[in-house]
Amino acid sequence: MTQQMKQSHDTDGSNQRMVADARLMPWSYRLPMWGRFLIDLASGIVVGMVGTMAHRMGASVNVPYGLLIAYLMVIISTWSARSRDGVSGLALHLISSSLVVWTVMAGYGPGGDAMIPVGFGGDDPMPFFSVQAGYFWLYGVVLIPIVMLVLPKCWFVTPPRKKTHDDTFVADTQTRGPETSGIAQPVK
């Protein structure tokens, strides 16, 4: 059964392409606008909470792998928000993650310890990342989405999957140019 051609919905046109079947897009792209925005907000909250918990891993030995994991979560989640909902989704994600990090998680934990320790004092020498990881996390969670905001919108396109002959779906890796038959084509 064939369905009419539908445009994938997006607020700024980053995923404006004709899709023969809405089932070919990821599930979160098929939701109504309020559902997609809710996912953007929820993913920002989760990234803010989990990233705050992870950002200090390895900082005491000057190997900030936790900060890298937290930044990777911010990058992936922000890319998904912009790909799914354009600039509006990225803005919602930025607001929710920043609010969580700068207000809720910037306080003290259940044991009375600071969740994002910054501003160490004293004369004892400490490793660089042990002192600076909190600052890197606080500012990085805001700067990464701002940098992703100015990147070209063609970097945030999610191609629809292709339907195979046995009605299963596979990712469409070729988004430009004519369809090929699987035979290697010469480079022009």
Phi, psi and omega in degrees: 000131179259144177251161177293155179292133180237147173270138174291139185277138180200146186277333181240007175088009183290333178244030181284095175214155181281130180239126183292328183217127181298337180292349180279347178267157176302156186301322183288341178280340183271353181287160173293166186305317181296326178291319178294319178295324177296321176295319178299316179295314182295320180292325175296319179295314180297316179298318179297318181288308183292321178297322177295321178291329186266340193296340182265357181297126178082353183293329182290342177247017177064028174233087189279061180293331176295321177295322177294320177296317179296317178295321178297320176297318179297316181297311182295315182292320179291320177300316180296319180296317180289324179294320183283317189231009177072208184295326179297316178294320177297319179296316178298319178296315179299315181296312183292317180292320180293318179298318179296314183291314187278342180245294186294310186274352180280356181273212182253145181281183182298331180270001180093001179274150178290136179284325179232084182289127177221159175073049178294142175241177177110170183261352181289130177289134180235154177301148184305309184287338175294325180277321191261350185301322179297317178296316179301319180290314181301316182275328181293325181292341176264319185289323181300310177296327178294320176296319180291340177291326183267357177288155181299141183289345177291346176280353186242035180258130176256113181287146177289157176284163176256148177267129180271176183295337180260025176062027170258164183249140174229158180291140177271103183274342180254106183259349181233153174084174182287160177293142177248163182264015180093355179270139180300134181254142178291149177279132182262000000 
